[in-house]
C-alpha cells in the first residue's frame, strides 16, 4: 500500500495502480467500513479505482490524540484494511441501459470504427458484449466511470473537447465508458445516447448508479 497526504485534512491510501475489479472492490469495502466505523473526526471517505481518500476534522483529531492527524488516520485505515474482505457488496444493482447508436446520437461512431477497423455493426456488438462495472462516480453528479471495454473497440479521447455534450450521451475514453448525466463540456468519443435519467436532484437518491453496480447496454 502507498499513502500520501491530501492537504492538511485528507489522506489517500492506494491499494494498486490498475483498473481492476478486485482492487476496486477492496477500495469500496474499506471505504464503507471507514464510513460506518464511528470515527468522531471523519468528514467523508471517498473511494476511487484502487484507493480511498479520507477527509477528517483536524481540530477534532488534535483534541483526541497527541499523535499527528495523518498518523492517526493512517493507523485507523490500516486496521480496517486488515479486517476487510474483498467480498462483493450485497446491496449493488444491475441496470440495463437502452441506447440509440450512431448518427446524430453518436457523432463519433464513425471515428471509433475507423480507428479500430470495424463496421458500425461490429463496433456496437463488441460494445454490447460486456457487462460493465461502475468503478467510481466523478466529474459530474451521477457520472459513472465504467469498464472495461473490449480492446477492439477502445478509442482515445478527443484532442479538443466539445463545449457541449448532450445529457444521456454514451462515451468512450480508452477502455472506459460513461454516460453524461447533464449537458456538459466533454472529450469522450460519443457513440450513442440514452433517455434514461441519471441525475434527478430532487429524489431521495439523486444519482442512478453507485460504485460496484453492474451495467449492461442494449440497442434500441
Backbone torsions as a table, in degrees:
resi	resn	phi	psi	omega
1	UNK	NA	145.1	175.7
2	UNK	-119.1	143.7	179.3
3	UNK	-139.6	151.5	178.9
4	UNK	-158.2	151.2	-179.3
5	UNK	-72.9	150.6	172.2
6	UNK	-120.1	87.3	-173.5
7	UNK	68.9	-160.8	-178.6
8	UNK	-80.8	-22.3	-170.1
9	UNK	-122.0	28.0	178.7
10	UNK	-147.7	152.9	178.1
11	UNK	-144.9	128.2	176.0
12	UNK	-105.2	133.8	174.6
13	UNK	-119.4	120.9	-178.3
14	UNK	-101.7	140.6	177.1
15	UNK	-105.1	-6.4	-179.7
16	UNK	167.5	-175.4	-177.0
17	UNK	-116.2	-16.5	-172.4
18	UNK	-82.5	157.4	167.2
19	UNK	-85.0	98.3	-169.6
20	UNK	-139.8	132.6	-177.5
21	UNK	-58.4	-39.7	-178.4
22	UNK	-68.4	-41.7	176.9
23	UNK	-64.0	-40.7	179.8
24	UNK	-65.7	-41.3	178.8
25	UNK	-63.6	-35.3	176.4
26	UNK	-63.8	-44.9	178.6
27	UNK	-60.2	-43.9	-179.4
28	UNK	-65.7	-41.2	-178.7
29	UNK	-66.9	-43.5	179.3
30	UNK	-65.1	-42.2	-179.8
31	UNK	-59.6	-44.2	179.7
32	UNK	-64.0	-40.8	179.8
33	UNK	-65.7	-40.2	179.1
34	UNK	-63.2	-44.1	-178.0
35	UNK	-62.3	-33.0	-173.9
36	UNK	-102.5	8.8	-176.1
37	UNK	-80.0	-14.5	177.9
38	UNK	83.7	22.0	178.2
39	UNK	-66.2	125.6	-179.0
40	UNK	-65.8	-26.9	-174.4
41	UNK	-89.6	-5.0	-173.3
42	UNK	-75.5	130.4	171.0
43	UNK	-98.5	-49.2	177.9
44	UNK	-164.9	160.1	173.3
45	UNK	-132.6	120.7	-171.9
46	UNK	-115.1	116.9	176.8
47	UNK	-82.6	152.1	174.4
48	UNK	-128.1	-158.4	-179.6
49	UNK	-55.6	-50.0	-174.3
50	UNK	-145.0	35.1	-178.2
51	UNK	-155.9	166.3	169.1
52	UNK	-128.2	143.4	173.3
53	UNK	-117.5	122.3	-177.8
54	UNK	-102.4	124.9	175.7
55	UNK	-105.7	132.7	-171.3
56	UNK	-136.1	160.5	177.8
57	UNK	-86.7	107.2	-175.1
58	UNK	-61.1	-43.3	-179.2
59	UNK	-63.4	-42.1	-179.5
60	UNK	-60.8	-44.0	179.3
61	UNK	-65.1	-43.2	-178.9
62	UNK	-63.1	-26.9	177.1
63	UNK	-79.1	-17.8	-175.0
64	UNK	-100.5	-23.6	-172.9
65	UNK	-148.4	158.1	177.1
66	UNK	-93.2	-11.3	177.9
67	UNK	-79.4	165.3	-178.9
68	UNK	-66.2	152.0	-179.9
69	UNK	-59.9	-44.0	-179.1
70	UNK	-61.0	-43.4	179.6
71	UNK	-64.9	-39.3	179.5
72	UNK	-63.1	-46.1	-179.2
73	UNK	-68.2	-42.7	-179.9
74	UNK	-60.2	-44.9	178.7
75	UNK	-61.7	-41.7	179.4
76	UNK	-61.8	-43.5	-179.4
77	UNK	-67.3	-43.9	-179.5
78	UNK	-61.9	-41.3	176.9
79	UNK	-59.6	-40.1	179.6
80	UNK	-70.0	-39.6	178.4
81	UNK	-58.1	-42.3	-176.7
82	UNK	-64.6	-27.2	-176.3
83	UNK	-105.5	7.4	-176.0
84	UNK	-106.3	130.8	175.9
85	UNK	-89.3	169.9	177.3
86	UNK	-98.7	19.0	-178.8
87	UNK	-61.5	139.4	178.8
88	UNK	-58.1	142.6	178.1
89	UNK	-66.0	145.6	-177.6
90	UNK	-84.5	-15.4	-173.7
91	UNK	-102.5	21.6	177.2
92	UNK	-84.1	161.4	-177.3
93	UNK	-124.9	160.7	174.6
94	UNK	-118.7	132.5	-176.2
95	UNK	-121.5	146.0	168.3
96	UNK	-108.3	127.0	-176.5
97	UNK	-114.8	112.0	177.5
98	UNK	-77.1	135.1	-174.6
99	UNK	-134.1	138.9	167.7
100	UNK	-96.2	119.8	-174.5
101	UNK	-98.5	150.3	170.9
102	UNK	71.0	-177.5	179.2
103	UNK	59.9	-142.8	179.2
104	UNK	-65.1	-25.1	-179.8
105	UNK	-76.7	-29.0	-177.5
106	UNK	-133.6	75.3	-173.2
107	UNK	-64.2	-15.9	179.8
108	UNK	-101.8	5.1	-177.9
109	UNK	-59.3	-42.1	-179.5
110	UNK	-61.0	-42.6	179.5
111	UNK	-65.1	-41.3	177.9
112	UNK	-60.3	-42.1	179.4
113	UNK	-65.7	-44.2	179.0
114	UNK	-63.9	-41.3	-178.8
115	UNK	-61.7	-34.0	-174.4
116	UNK	-107.9	1.6	179.3
117	UNK	65.6	43.3	-176.7
118	UNK	-121.8	157.0	165.5
119	UNK	-82.0	165.2	178.3
120	UNK	-62.4	-39.0	178.6
121	UNK	-61.0	-43.9	179.5
122	UNK	-64.7	-42.3	-179.4
123	UNK	-62.8	-43.9	-180.0
124	UNK	-65.2	-42.5	-179.9
125	UNK	-61.7	-41.2	178.2
126	UNK	-65.4	-41.3	-179.9
127	UNK	-64.4	-39.5	-177.6
128	UNK	-79.0	-11.7	-171.6
129	UNK	-75.3	-10.7	-174.6
130	UNK	-118.3	154.2	167.8
131	UNK	-96.0	130.1	-173.2
132	UNK	-103.9	142.0	178.3
133	UNK	-94.9	136.1	171.1
134	UNK	-81.4	109.6	-177.9
135	UNK	-82.9	-40.5	-179.3
136	UNK	-165.3	165.4	172.5
137	UNK	-109.3	141.5	179.5
138	UNK	-177.0	-178.1	177.5
139	UNK	71.5	-59.2	177.2
140	UNK	-133.9	157.8	175.6
141	UNK	-57.9	118.6	178.3
142	UNK	86.9	2.2	178.3
143	UNK	-79.0	116.7	-177.6
144	UNK	-101.1	125.8	172.6
145	UNK	-85.4	116.0	-173.1
146	UNK	-122.5	152.2	177.6
147	UNK	-166.8	178.6	-2.6
148	UNK	-114.3	147.6	-179.4
149	UNK	-72.0	153.9	167.5
150	UNK	-58.2	134.2	-178.3
151	UNK	-57.2	-27.0	-175.4
152	UNK	-72.9	-10.4	178.3
153	UNK	-119.9	-1.4	-179.9
154	UNK	-63.4	140.5	-175.7
155	UNK	-147.3	136.9	-179.6
156	UNK	-70.3	163.7	176.8
157	UNK	-61.4	165.0	172.2
158	UNK	-64.4	145.3	174.3
159	UNK	-67.5	-35.6	179.2
160	UNK	-124.5	109.1	-178.0
161	UNK	-59.4	150.9	173.5
162	UNK	-72.9	150.6	175.7
163	UNK	-73.7	-31.5	179.6
164	UNK	-139.1	124.3	169.5
165	UNK	-114.5	129.6	-175.1
166	UNK	-69.6	145.5	175.0
167	UNK	-56.5	139.0	-178.9
168	UNK	92.0	-6.8	-179.8
169	UNK	-67.9	133.9	179.2
170	UNK	-99.3	122.3	-174.5
171	UNK	-120.1	162.1	176.1
172	UNK	-123.3	137.3	173.3
173	UNK	-142.9	104.3	-173.7
174	UNK	64.4	-124.4	178.8
175	UNK	-104.6	18.9	176.1
176	UNK	-106.0	156.7	170.6
177	UNK	-133.9	158.6	-179.7
178	UNK	-162.9	162.6	-179.8
179	UNK	-122.2	127.1	179.2
180	UNK	-73.5	118.2	-178.5
181	UNK	-80.1	-18.4	-178.0
182	UNK	-137.1	159.3	167.8
183	UNK	-60.1	130.7	-172.3
184	UNK	-162.7	154.8	164.9
185	UNK	-61.1	153.0	179.4
186	UNK	-174.8	152.4	-176.7
187	UNK	-117.8	9.4	178.8
188	UNK	-80.0	154.1	179.3
189	UNK	-76.6	117.2	-174.5
190	UNK	-88.1	119.3	-177.2
191	UNK	-111.9	-9.2	-179.6
192	UNK	-175.9	-176.1	180.0
193	UNK	-147.7	144.8	176.0
194	UNK	-118.2	153.1	175.4
195	UNK	-95.9	1.9	-179.8
196	UNK	-67.4	123.0	179.4
197	UNK	-73.1	128.7	-177.8
198	UNK	-104.2	-20.9	-178.1
199	UNK	-136.9	112.9	178.6
200	UNK	-124.9	89.4	-168.0
201	UNK	-60.5	-20.9	-177.2
202	UNK	-92.1	-3.2	178.5
203	UNK	-82.5	160.2	178.2
204	UNK	-61.7	-39.4	172.6
205	UNK	-112.0	95.3	-170.0
206	UNK	-72.2	-23.1	179.8
207	UNK	-109.1	143.3	-174.4
208	UNK	-74.8	-47.7	-173.7
209	UNK	-95.0	154.6	172.8
210	UNK	-130.6	151.9	176.0
211	UNK	-55.0	136.4	-177.4
212	UNK	97.2	-16.9	177.3
213	UNK	-66.3	160.9	175.7
214	UNK	-114.1	143.9	-177.6
215	UNK	-132.6	130.7	170.2
216	UNK	-117.6	143.9	179.0
217	UNK	-106.0	148.9	174.8
218	UNK	-135.0	148.5	-179.2
219	UNK	-88.8	138.2	176.5
220	UNK	-126.3	NA	NA
